[in-house]
């Protein structure tokens, strides 16, 4: 991990690929070359993967105000994949800044944490009932946001859903992608 005062911390990881100094330096220069003042990048994780002739590059940026920007690109050349994914991230950052400037509202600095659990089902035998095992746990920061901000955050991510604290109702909501490309919102109600 490379850390400097003026630039974000950039971590480069390889799957089925040994990360050379040249590739690590190239990724770091590309991330540091994202010249946008908002959102400010705090840390970056670049994941490079090779499978036969498929070279993929994924970038996860952790930015100020608990904004996470994710993008992934595939090509037949690793450097082209890195270029394509950083271009995609830069477009997403511009889009986010433009939308935020249009709909700017004063925000509270309240942050809560929600634990996300990803479950993978195990085969269930007919005679025995097995419990599903928790195979991964994530802690996600939860800041109050309006529904339009949550939609923007989900658009900029490859995730299928987003759990957030609704700034209007002060209740936890779930925003999810629908097969049609639209979004659905789950709001809890008191019975």
ABEGO torsion letter per residue (X at the ends): XBBBAABBBBBBBBBGBBBBAAAAAAAAAAAAABBBAOBBBABBBBBBBBBEABBBBBBBBBBBGGBBBBBBBBBABAAAAAAAAAAAAAAAAAAAAAAAAAABBBBBABBBBBBBBBBBBBBBBAABBBBBBBABBBBBBBBBBBAAAAAAAAAABABABBBBBBAAAGBBBBBBBBAAGBBBBBBBBBX
